[in-house]
Amino acid sequence: MDTETVILVIGANGQLGSVLTKSLQQKFGLERVIASDLRSIDDFHGIFEVIDATNRNKIEEVVIRYKVTQIYHLAAILSAKGEENPLQTWDINMKTFFNVLEVSRLNQVDKVFFPSSIAVFGEEAPLNDTPNNAYLNPSTVYGISKAAGENWAQYYFLKYGLDVRSIRYPGVIGYQSLPGGGTTDYAVDIYHKAVLEEEFSCFLNEDATLPMIFMDDAVRATLELMDAPKESVKLRTSYNIAGISFSPAEVVAEIRKLYPDFKVIYEPDFRQNIAESWPKSMDDSAARNDWGWKPQFDLESITETMIQKLKEKYKKGSKNREVLMF
């Protein structure tokens, strides 16, 4: 294999990773994208390596063997799931990132992508149009690990010249996979329940407005940031990006245009407290100015696409309908 771009995706089975990996394969070719996760996928098309990202030696072995030039580090325990075991969440989220940073520094990896999140913000940040440089006092261990990761990303850039780039994702909505344990994941599950014509139980209040982004926009933003000239990437902590902000009630109203009898009950749990500490909307002017970011999907187009794609998926026959009962 020559010295052209070779990408390692760590956490390729996740909600974002599964879609991003396919986009990278389309852009660079199957032979230049190495997908990895704790478990392999039986029908995966391309190169797949089983990697436990807490094992630095395994990451390094794969990086050396394939002459990897870019790493997308997507593996992490998310916000809601992370609160069940905070210390384990911190250990896993930080250790895996440190392993990626060190392997990259020592093996001439050109670029590293680190996903951050709106979870880095807490009560001290303005709720509306939260600026990129707002004070960070996260309320979850997931958010704490992401805020720390942003600072470590900047540190490795300033001290070692490692080209680490990062985006603070809002809630990501996609039809390609099931939710992964995040506080914003109601906005994925709700569409599944609508298409299945089942009642939806929402764990947030009906007026809990949060920033969201459609999967296609999230993937495009990631690729655009990684393609941007180095001198254009002026923030080495992480960039805010925004798609659209909405509440559960607003999603329900859009869905009922297509499913008038869709039933929803609101049963807020601990995730409502998490949501209340997060921004309602994001100021993403830095991303727009530095590397030309601009979203393409609004709530209407997200709803239309989600319903259409999920109807197609279920029409083909779901082999594991029970997996939706989470």
Sequence and secondary structure as in RCSB ss.txt:
>XXXX:A:sequence
MDTETVILVIGANGQLGSVLTKSLQQKFGLERVIASDLRSIDDFHGIFEVIDATNRNKIEEVVIRYKVTQIYHLA
AILSAKGEENPLQTWDINMKTFFNVLEVSRLNQVDKVFFPSSIAVFGEEAPLNDTPNNAYLNPSTVYGISKAAGE
NWAQYYFLKYGLDVRSIRYPGVIGYQSLPGGGTTDYAVDIYHKAVLEEEFSCFLNEDATLPMIFMDDAVRATLEL
MDAPKESVKLRTSYNIAGISFSPAEVVAEIRKLYPDFKVIYEPDFRQNIAESWPKSMDDSAARNDWGWKPQFDLE
SITETMIQKLKEKYKKGSKNREVLMF
>XXXX:A:secstr
  SS  EEEETTTSHHHHHHHHHHHHHH GGGEEEEESS  TT  SEEEE  TT HHHHHHHHHHHT  EEEE  
   HHHHTTSHHHHHHHHHHHHHHHHHHHHHTT  EEEEEEEGGG BTTS SSSB TT    BSSHHHHHHHHHH
HHHHHHHHHH  EEEEEEE EEE SSS   S TTTHHHHHHHHHHTT  EEESS TT  EEEEEHHHHHHHHHHH
HHS GGG   SS EE   EEE HHHHHHHHTTT TT  EEE   HHHHHHHTS SSB  HHHHHHH       HH
HHHHHHHHHHHHHHHS  TTGGGG  
